[in-house]
Amino acid sequence: MRLLIIVFIFCFELITAQEVQKNLFGFATSNTFTYCNVNDTSFMNKVTDLNPKLLRFPGGAVGNFYHFGKSGYGFDFAEIDQYQAAKVSKRARGLENSRIKKNQHQDYIDDFIQLAQETNSKAVLVANLFVDNNDILLMIEKLVTNNIEVVGVELGSELSNRSYFTKGYTIDDYIFSAKSCSKKIKDKYPNLKTAVVTAPLGKRKGHRHNVWNEKLSKLDFYDDIIIHSYAKVVKGKKEFGQMLTVEPEGENQIEAFDIYKKRALKFLNTDFPDEIKRYNTIFNKPIWITEWNLQMSKTTGNTLLQSLFVSNYFLELLSNKDLENISITTYHNLGGRDYSGSIFSTNTGSLEIRSTYYPLKMIGELFSMSGQIKVDCKELNKDVLKYLIYKDTQLDKIMIFNWTDKGMVVNNDSVKQVQLNSYYSKNLYDKADIYGMLSMERTIIPDKSDIILKPYSFSLISFNND
């Protein structure tokens, strides 16, 4: 029989606190407009309900090769073949073939504008550094004309990757083009922030990634830095944020996902903050994380594990002081055809929702709150985390992650009834259906009545403080 852990929720120990930054609740839109229709009321309503505060355009690899004013992403395949490996070139041609098949002739920036306006979101843009033209200025101008605030421009995406290096692209090439692009932006929009692409850490001394970071750290033409963050919880071969192979672990799925859970929590508790500290030491600049997720794999994609990790990641951003230098994040990805990364997918030809959607809707409530917001974290028990959300110093919501297979009874000391929303399942490896559903519970708890929290769950407790 599963044990019940008795905890008292309304203690006010303050471990860490950080004001909510709405630019943290962002989403990348890579490939979204090829596969998801902004004129589809169902899709648009679901995105609006998510309450995004920031959207990224055009995306990562596609952003590096976007051309303003042309159909879709306006790919120039001679340009792509010159700077990228065959795999990325093949992916771009697949996107273009899908665009042609769907008879899409609009520049995808028009779809992006419609989505940003409907959701009242700000924008972060990615500049194509392989051409010396005014595309990025035209992009900014078009968004501003349509009353969309641009919070910053990424000077390329993942350009330190080996796929560019093997085509002869070096840090010196990058500095030349990034510096030129940043100046062009600053001359017309002096207050608009630009950010440079950093290289991954952890390489041997003298590795080109270390040289890349060292050279950039000595320059001052940019405001902030960009990193990408993918938590690798399964073993195997990886490339471009995706697992190409997965090594079997454990005797069964329960054991395997317990291993994955431990790695996910270690990432959130130790690896991620340590990485940010190291980047702070090198650059001492605000950080944009414009792509993040679990390392994408069909093994963990669309599971309860992924949904707990993604929502827990946001709460750590808001409560962990070691992460307070992060000023922008855009989750990868909003929509596409893939199974393991995007919230919305058209993998089967019709719109599907993934397991991350409903937990992120709950997180969206936090970012939609007005007033001065503080988030404080306390570990209630091993693998059980409580986040207290204060609005203007008054406790307004509580979010609890129960990463264990044990239920919890929470003592309710409130003099008013509270609302409980929970997203959960029996196993971490359970996958959501095409509607994004595992199990959900929404109940009103009378004052002084105990709150029962499910094993393997993310719960939102809301107070009526009127």
Beta strands, then each sheet from edge to edge (+ up, - down):
strand 1: 4-8
strand 2: 26-28
strand 3: 54-57
strand 4: 122-126
strand 5: 150-155
strand 6: 193-197
strand 7: 224-231
strand 8: 238-239
strand 9: 242-243
strand 10: 287-294
strand 11: 326-331
strand 12: 335-336
strand 13: 344-345
strand 14: 352-353
strand 15: 373-381
strand 16: 384-391
strand 17: 394-402
strand 18: 407-411
strand 19: 418-424
strand 20: 439-445
strand 21: 451-453
strand 22: 457-463
sheet 1: 1+ 18+ 21-
sheet 2: 2+ 3+ 4+ 5+ 6+ 7+ 10+ 11+ 2+
sheet 3: 8+ 9-
sheet 4: 12+ 13+ 14-
sheet 5: 15+ 16- 17+ 22- 19+ 20-
end
